[in-house]
Amino acid sequence: AAASDKIFALEGTLTGSIGVIMKFTNMSELYEKIGVQIETVKSGKFKDIGASNRSLTEAERKILQNTIDQVYESFIHDILKARKIKEETLRAYADGRVITGKKALEIGLVDEIGGFYDTVESLKKQIGMKDIDLYYYKEKENVLDNLLNGITELKSFFTADKGYKLYYLNDNL
């Protein structure tokens, strides 16, 4: 979105999350417990970096952190190039945190508060058209998606009062 001409967000939109993350799961204790042994044949010292049967070595961690840092700086550079935001302001919020659309507008990550139809109206003004036709395409349904959606709905029915959920209703959509 950073490269867009104009970005809209609702006040309660959860946005931001600027950062880079890489996760690996170390399942070595589980593998040991259930009797799984992984044999590795590789072409280079780091070819199995992040393998689930062991912890990262310090050298691997250093390589991955360097990669993360490079991608992060590239991301920051792209945002600074495309958005009207000071670098110090961006870096203050580019630590992975989530912010609201309202805060994103204040600091320059979005241009306007609004939803889909506000975006359409802005586009119509920008291209000088009074009206445009909107077409809504429905995704093709498939059996697996329907099954998974049904399972998710069933799960949420039985666990509705467990945990925290964030809901935001907006009539301006």
Contacts in CASP RR format, 6 or more apart in sequence:
PFRMAT RR
TARGET T0000
AUTHOR 0000-0000-0000
METHOD contacts of the structure
MODEL  1
AAASDKIFALEGTLTGSIGVIMKFTNMSELYEKIGVQIETVKSGKFKDIG
ASNRSLTEAERKILQNTIDQVYESFIHDILKARKIKEETLRAYADGRVIT
GKKALEIGLVDEIGGFYDTVESLKKQIGMKDIDLYYYKEKENVLDNLLNG
ITELKSFFTADKGYKLYYLNDNL
1 7 0 8 1.000
2 78 0 8 1.000
2 79 0 8 1.000
2 82 0 8 1.000
2 83 0 8 1.000
3 78 0 8 1.000
3 82 0 8 1.000
4 82 0 8 1.000
6 111 0 8 1.000
6 112 0 8 1.000
6 122 0 8 1.000
6 126 0 8 1.000
7 109 0 8 1.000
7 110 0 8 1.000
7 111 0 8 1.000
7 112 0 8 1.000
8 110 0 8 1.000
8 111 0 8 1.000
8 112 0 8 1.000
8 113 0 8 1.000
8 114 0 8 1.000
8 115 0 8 1.000
8 118 0 8 1.000
8 119 0 8 1.000
8 122 0 8 1.000
9 15 0 8 1.000
9 101 0 8 1.000
9 104 0 8 1.000
9 105 0 8 1.000
9 110 0 8 1.000
9 112 0 8 1.000
9 113 0 8 1.000
9 114 0 8 1.000
9 115 0 8 1.000
10 101 0 8 1.000
10 113 0 8 1.000
10 114 0 8 1.000
10 115 0 8 1.000
10 168 0 8 1.000
10 170 0 8 1.000
10 172 0 8 1.000
11 100 0 8 1.000
11 101 0 8 1.000
11 102 0 8 1.000
11 113 0 8 1.000
12 100 0 8 1.000
12 101 0 8 1.000
12 102 0 8 1.000
12 168 0 8 1.000
12 170 0 8 1.000
13 100 0 8 1.000
13 101 0 8 1.000
13 104 0 8 1.000
14 98 0 8 1.000
14 99 0 8 1.000
14 100 0 8 1.000
14 101 0 8 1.000
14 166 0 8 1.000
15 98 0 8 1.000
15 99 0 8 1.000
15 100 0 8 1.000
15 101 0 8 1.000
15 104 0 8 1.000
15 109 0 8 1.000
15 110 0 8 1.000
16 93 0 8 1.000
16 96 0 8 1.000
16 97 0 8 1.000
16 98 0 8 1.000
16 99 0 8 1.000
16 104 0 8 1.000
16 109 0 8 1.000
17 96 0 8 1.000
17 97 0 8 1.000
17 98 0 8 1.000
18 75 0 8 1.000
18 76 0 8 1.000
18 79 0 8 1.000
18 90 0 8 1.000
18 93 0 8 1.000
18 94 0 8 1.000
18 95 0 8 1.000
18 96 0 8 1.000
19 72 0 8 1.000
19 75 0 8 1.000
19 94 0 8 1.000
19 95 0 8 1.000
19 96 0 8 1.000
20 68 0 8 1.000
20 71 0 8 1.000
20 72 0 8 1.000
20 75 0 8 1.000
21 68 0 8 1.000
22 64 0 8 1.000
22 67 0 8 1.000
22 68 0 8 1.000
24 50 0 8 1.000
24 52 0 8 1.000
24 56 0 8 1.000
25 52 0 8 1.000
26 52 0 8 1.000
26 54 0 8 1.000
26 55 0 8 1.000
27 52 0 8 1.000
27 53 0 8 1.000
28 52 0 8 1.000
28 53 0 8 1.000
28 54 0 8 1.000
28 55 0 8 1.000
30 36 0 8 1.000
31 37 0 8 1.000
31 38 0 8 1.000
31 52 0 8 1.000
31 53 0 8 1.000
38 51 0 8 1.000
38 52 0 8 1.000
38 53 0 8 1.000
40 48 0 8 1.000
40 51 0 8 1.000
40 53 0 8 1.000
42 48 0 8 1.000
46 59 0 8 1.000
46 60 0 8 1.000
46 63 0 8 1.000
49 56 0 8 1.000
49 60 0 8 1.000
49 63 0 8 1.000
49 64 0 8 1.000
50 56 0 8 1.000
50 60 0 8 1.000
56 64 0 8 1.000
72 94 0 8 1.000
75 94 0 8 1.000
76 87 0 8 1.000
76 90 0 8 1.000
76 91 0 8 1.000
76 94 0 8 1.000
79 85 0 8 1.000
79 90 0 8 1.000
79 94 0 8 1.000
79 109 0 8 1.000
80 87 0 8 1.000
80 90 0 8 1.000
83 90 0 8 1.000
83 108 0 8 1.000
83 109 0 8 1.000
84 108 0 8 1.000
85 107 0 8 1.000
85 108 0 8 1.000
85 109 0 8 1.000
89 107 0 8 1.000
89 108 0 8 1.000
90 107 0 8 1.000
93 99 0 8 1.000
93 107 0 8 1.000
93 109 0 8 1.000
99 107 0 8 1.000
99 109 0 8 1.000
101 110 0 8 1.000
101 113 0 8 1.000
102 113 0 8 1.000
104 110 0 8 1.000
105 111 0 8 1.000
105 112 0 8 1.000
105 113 0 8 1.000
112 118 0 8 1.000
112 122 0 8 1.000
114 172 0 8 1.000
115 172 0 8 1.000
115 173 0 8 1.000
116 173 0 8 1.000
117 172 0 8 1.000
117 173 0 8 1.000
118 172 0 8 1.000
120 132 0 8 1.000
120 134 0 8 1.000
123 132 0 8 1.000
124 130 0 8 1.000
124 131 0 8 1.000
124 132 0 8 1.000
END
